Amino acid sequence: MIMRMTRRKDSINIMQLNDTQIAQFDERGYLFFPDLLSDDEVAILQRATPELLNRQGPEVVREKEDPTAARLVFGGHVFSEPFRCLSLLPRLLNPVRQLLKDDVYLHQSRMNPKQGFGGGAAWDWHQDFPPWHIIDGMPEPRCIMASVFIDDCTAVKSPLLVVPGSHRHGLMDSKLHEDAKGKGYSLMHIDHATTARLADENGIEALIGPAGSVCFVHCNLLHGSANNVSPWRRAIMYYIYNAVSNACTGTERAWHHNNRDFTPLQPIDDDCLKAFA
Ligand SMILES: O=C(O)CCC(=O)C(=O)O
């Protein structure tokens, strides 16, 4: 489903979702905007991406089959000024605050570069909320994953797959994925029978769109993706915004998994990325 957001340049606070869009998010669990960032903004973010991917340290989870390749890079909003600015754009923050009816802070950010030629391995079907609830002590599923397409996400680049409406089934039984054990991240997959039942009821949709598209995804929406066997990278930057009144109580995990700074984020100038041109 393709949406457009009302965007006027004269005020950073004026971009708002309308009632239909809010109702669609509640019904389907996601809202997709194919043209939220301009080509110039995308070029700036693409230039800033190698710095994230070349990072060494505990914030980087590596691909099982190729330890030289990053599978996830957490915390980019702290290491990279363009990605910090992106997280504070009114185009992202305002819709999230509207949908959650609260101020928000960043629970985590992570880039999934999904490298080509199979370098970006599959993600089994899962909801994002279970580990945040079980490990980080996030009380309720009042959290949204703003997924910013850094590269084009086409049908051949193993796009993110979602089961529309599955978030309405609440927290499903899930198990820590074998690949995540001991790696510091927390993929918990949903069993095949449940996935099949929900997919039969609701279908599966692929999130496809040009670089600069943004999808706001409910944290209980069932999603996954296949190996990227194409030659091309398909990077997505995920910002996990949590309602301030839903702050996590756990302290077990590092800041890049479970950020403890609950200060409400304030939108900055919607054109701020241009300063990096
Ligand atoms: O980007 C992808 O292919 C999947 C990532 C994902 O499911 C996640 O980060 O929760």
Ligand as a Chemical Component Dictionary entry (heavy atoms), coordinates in Angstrom:
data_LIG
# 
_chem_comp.id                   LIG 
_chem_comp.type                 NON-POLYMER 
_chem_comp.pdbx_formal_charge   0 
_chem_comp.three_letter_code    LIG 
# 
loop_
_chem_comp_atom.comp_id 
_chem_comp_atom.atom_id 
_chem_comp_atom.alt_atom_id 
_chem_comp_atom.type_symbol 
_chem_comp_atom.charge 
_chem_comp_atom.model_Cartn_x 
_chem_comp_atom.model_Cartn_y 
_chem_comp_atom.model_Cartn_z 
_chem_comp_atom.pdbx_ordinal 
LIG O1 O1 O 0 16.271 -6.308 6.717  1  
LIG C1 C1 C 0 15.936 -7.483 6.729  2  
LIG O2 O2 O 0 16.025 -8.202 5.754  3  
LIG C2 C2 C 0 15.374 -8.125 7.968  4  
LIG C3 C3 C 0 15.740 -7.412 9.198  5  
LIG C4 C4 C 0 14.867 -7.748 10.342 6  
LIG O3 O3 O 0 13.968 -8.527 10.239 7  
LIG C5 C5 C 0 15.079 -7.088 11.602 8  
LIG O4 O4 O 0 16.061 -6.341 11.714 9  
LIG O5 O5 O 0 14.265 -7.308 12.528 10 
# 
loop_
_chem_comp_bond.comp_id 
_chem_comp_bond.atom_id_1 
_chem_comp_bond.atom_id_2 
_chem_comp_bond.value_order 
_chem_comp_bond.pdbx_ordinal 
LIG O1 C1 DOUB 1 
LIG C1 O2 SING 2 
LIG C1 C2 SING 3 
LIG C2 C3 SING 4 
LIG C3 C4 SING 5 
LIG C4 O3 DOUB 6 
LIG C4 C5 SING 7 
LIG C5 O4 DOUB 8 
LIG C5 O5 SING 9 
# 
